[in-house]
Amino acid sequence: MKGQLDRLLAVMRLPRLSLGIVPKSAPTCIWPGNAFSMFDSRLVLVETYSAELSVTQPREIELYTKAFALLKQSAVYGTAVRGLISTAIQHFDQMPTD
């Protein structure tokens, strides 16, 4: 997990990447629900516990576009994200290594 967190810190510097995290304490206008990835206006992949769903219907993709916009409003970026990631790394540093 620490390696993944370190990687996030590294890729945050990429000019075309905007990394946002929705903290647990953030007020949200929408329940985060299942994880999803939007690739373009033609495909959304939705991850559930048992399967990955491919969403291709334009009206359904529009729902995910709206959900993403609402989640973005609750996310933090830049220095705040670095702080959250650094706190998580410190948490893992303090865990016993048996």
C-alpha positions in Angstrom: 0.0 0.0 0.0 2.8 2.4 0.8 4.3 1.9 -2.7 0.9 2.8 -4.2 0.7 6.0 -2.1 4.3 6.9 -3.0 3.3 6.5 -6.7 0.4 8.8 -6.3 2.7 11.5 -4.9 5.0 11.0 -7.8 2.3 11.2 -10.5 0.7 14.2 -9.0 3.5 16.2 -10.7 2.3 15.3 -14.2 1.0 18.3 -16.0 -2.0 16.6 -17.4 -3.1 14.9 -14.2 -5.5 16.3 -11.6 -5.6 14.0 -8.6 -8.5 14.6 -6.3 -9.5 12.6 -3.2 -12.8 12.8 -1.4 -12.0 12.7 2.3 -14.2 10.7 4.6 -15.1 14.0 6.4 -16.1 15.8 3.2 -19.7 16.9 2.8 -21.1 15.1 -0.3 -24.0 15.8 -2.5 -24.1 12.2 -3.7 -23.3 8.8 -2.1 -20.0 7.7 -3.6 -21.4 4.3 -4.5 -19.5 1.8 -6.7 -16.2 2.7 -8.2 -16.4 3.7 -11.9 -14.0 4.8 -14.6 -15.0 7.2 -17.4 -12.8 6.8 -20.5 -14.7 9.1 -22.8 -18.3 9.9 -23.8 -18.8 6.4 -25.0 -17.7 4.1 -22.2 -18.0 3.9 -18.4 -16.7 0.9 -16.5 -18.5 0.2 -13.2 -16.9 -2.1 -10.6 -19.0 -4.1 -8.2 -18.1 -6.8 -5.8 -18.8 -9.5 -8.3 -18.4 -8.0 -11.7 -17.3 -5.2 -14.0 -20.1 -3.6 -16.0 -19.6 -1.7 -19.3 -22.0 1.2 -19.6 -22.4 2.4 -23.2 -25.9 4.0 -23.3 -25.6 7.8 -23.7 -28.3 8.5 -21.1 -26.6 6.3 -18.5 -23.2 7.8 -19.3 -24.7 11.2 -18.6 -25.7 10.0 -15.1 -22.1 9.1 -14.4 -20.9 12.4 -15.8 -23.2 14.2 -13.3 -22.1 11.9 -10.5 -18.4 12.6 -11.3 -19.1 16.4 -11.3 -20.7 16.1 -7.8 -17.9 14.0 -6.5 -15.3 16.5 -7.8 -17.0 19.2 -5.8 -16.3 17.3 -2.6 -12.7 16.3 -3.5 -9.6 18.1 -2.3 -6.6 18.7 -4.6 -3.0 19.8 -4.5 -1.5 20.4 -1.0 -4.5 18.9 0.7 -4.2 15.7 -1.3 -0.4 15.5 -0.5 -1.3 15.9 3.2 -3.9 13.1 3.1 -1.4 10.8 1.3 1.4 11.7 3.7 -0.8 11.0 6.7 -1.7 7.6 5.3 2.0 6.8 4.7 2.7 7.8 8.3 -0.1 5.4 9.4 1.6 2.5 7.6 5.0 3.5 8.9 3.7 3.1 12.5 2.1 -0.3 11.9 4.0 -3.3 13.4 5.9 -5.3 10.9 5.6 -9.0 11.9 
